Amino acid sequence: MSIILRPSQALRLWQGVALGEVRAAAPDLSHRQMAILLTIYLDPPPHTVRGLAARLGVTKPVITRALDTMGGLKLLSRHRDEADRRNVLVRRTVEGALFVERFGDAVIAAGGELSA
């Protein structure tokens, strides 16, 4: 199933989601942080700092800084890969799963307002 939006509708949808996120009592993530978080929760694991950097086309320090912030918010956790100690595995958390689910609900709600 494909949803077709005009550019103005797509921007209204994005605006609705952004306004809802600003008003919510949830963590205020940057676009980069949200892209990393959604990659971790929507793409199958395992996720590594190196792999996330390659997927997003940024450096490992960029990923590390974002993970530091999101780890502090308990949206994810990091652990050394016991099989290869050079790798850092990024894991999902319950708090992160709830955040992503709530964000998905916010997108659905904003989409519903488009058709109203």
Backbone torsions as a table, in degrees:
resi	resn	phi	psi	omega
1	MET	NA	132.7	-178.7
2	SER	-117.5	138.1	176.4
3	ILE	-107.2	126.1	-179.1
4	ILE	-107.8	123.2	178.7
5	LEU	-122.0	144.8	169.3
6	ARG	-74.1	158.2	179.0
7	PRO	-54.7	-40.5	-179.9
8	SER	-65.1	-35.8	177.6
9	GLN	-68.7	-41.8	178.7
10	ALA	-61.6	-41.0	179.1
11	LEU	-69.3	-36.7	175.6
12	ARG	-63.2	-41.1	177.3
13	LEU	-60.9	-49.8	179.7
14	TRP	-60.4	-41.6	178.8
15	GLN	-62.1	-44.4	179.5
16	GLY	-60.2	-43.0	178.4
17	VAL	-66.0	-45.7	-178.7
18	ALA	-62.0	-44.3	178.9
19	LEU	-62.7	-42.5	178.2
20	GLY	-61.7	-40.3	179.8
21	GLU	-68.2	-38.4	178.6
22	VAL	-64.6	-37.9	-178.3
23	ARG	-79.7	-21.5	-176.7
24	ALA	-72.6	158.5	177.2
25	ALA	-89.3	28.7	-178.7
26	ALA	-98.8	164.1	176.9
27	PRO	-58.2	142.5	-179.6
28	ASP	-95.8	98.4	-176.9
29	LEU	-93.9	147.4	174.6
30	SER	-73.7	168.1	176.6
31	HIS	-58.6	-42.4	-179.7
32	ARG	-62.8	-46.3	178.9
33	GLN	-61.4	-41.4	179.8
34	MET	-66.2	-39.5	177.8
35	ALA	-62.2	-41.1	178.4
36	ILE	-65.7	-47.8	-178.1
37	LEU	-60.8	-46.2	-179.9
38	LEU	-65.4	-34.2	176.2
39	THR	-63.1	-42.8	179.9
40	ILE	-64.9	-39.2	-175.3
41	TYR	-89.4	-22.5	-177.3
42	LEU	-101.9	-27.9	178.5
43	ASP	-93.6	145.0	-177.6
44	PRO	-65.8	143.1	176.2
45	PRO	-72.6	169.6	8.9
46	PRO	-84.0	155.8	176.6
47	HIS	-119.5	133.5	177.0
48	THR	-123.3	160.2	176.1
49	VAL	-58.1	-46.2	-180.0
50	ARG	-60.9	-44.9	-179.6
51	GLY	-65.7	-41.3	178.0
52	LEU	-64.7	-40.2	178.6
53	ALA	-61.5	-43.8	179.3
54	ALA	-65.9	-43.1	-177.7
55	ARG	-63.1	-40.4	-177.1
56	LEU	-91.3	-8.6	179.2
57	GLY	70.5	35.7	177.9
58	VAL	-127.8	175.9	-179.2
59	THR	-83.2	162.5	177.6
60	LYS	-61.5	-39.8	177.4
61	PRO	-60.6	-33.6	176.7
62	VAL	-62.5	-45.6	178.9
63	ILE	-63.8	-44.4	-178.7
64	THR	-59.2	-44.6	178.8
65	ARG	-61.5	-43.8	179.3
66	ALA	-64.5	-41.5	179.6
67	LEU	-66.3	-34.7	176.2
68	ASP	-57.9	-48.1	-179.3
69	THR	-64.3	-49.0	-176.9
70	MET	-70.6	-30.4	174.4
71	GLY	-65.3	-39.9	176.4
72	GLY	-62.2	-28.2	177.4
73	LEU	-88.4	0.7	-179.4
74	LYS	63.3	27.5	178.1
75	LEU	-83.2	-15.4	178.7
76	LEU	-161.4	170.6	175.7
77	SER	-138.3	158.6	179.1
78	ARG	-123.2	143.1	179.6
79	HIS	-145.9	148.6	173.2
80	ARG	-67.2	139.5	175.3
81	ASP	-75.8	115.7	-178.2
82	GLU	-65.3	-28.2	179.7
83	ALA	-75.6	-30.8	179.6
84	ASP	-145.5	94.9	-172.5
85	ARG	-61.0	-10.6	176.7
86	ARG	-74.8	-22.9	-177.0
87	ASN	-92.7	143.9	172.3
88	VAL	-110.6	120.7	178.5
89	LEU	-88.3	138.3	177.4
90	VAL	-106.7	126.8	-175.5
91	ARG	-120.3	152.8	177.0
92	ARG	-74.9	155.3	174.6
93	THR	-127.2	164.8	176.7
94	VAL	-62.1	-44.3	179.5
95	GLU	-59.8	-41.0	179.1
96	GLY	-66.7	-41.0	179.0
97	ALA	-63.1	-40.5	178.1
98	LEU	-66.5	-38.8	177.7
99	PHE	-61.9	-47.6	-178.8
100	VAL	-64.8	-40.4	178.3
101	GLU	-63.1	-43.8	178.1
102	ARG	-63.3	-38.9	178.0
103	PHE	-63.6	-42.4	176.8
104	GLY	-59.3	-41.7	177.0
105	ASP	-62.9	-37.1	178.3
106	ALA	-65.5	-38.1	177.6
107	VAL	-65.2	-43.7	178.6
108	ILE	-60.7	-44.7	-179.8
109	ALA	-62.7	-43.3	178.9
110	ALA	-65.3	-35.9	177.0
111	GLY	-66.1	-36.9	177.8
112	GLY	-65.3	-33.9	178.2
113	GLU	-70.4	-24.8	178.2
114	LEU	-63.3	-41.1	-174.8
115	SER	-82.8	-9.5	-179.2
116	ALA	-78.8	NA	NA
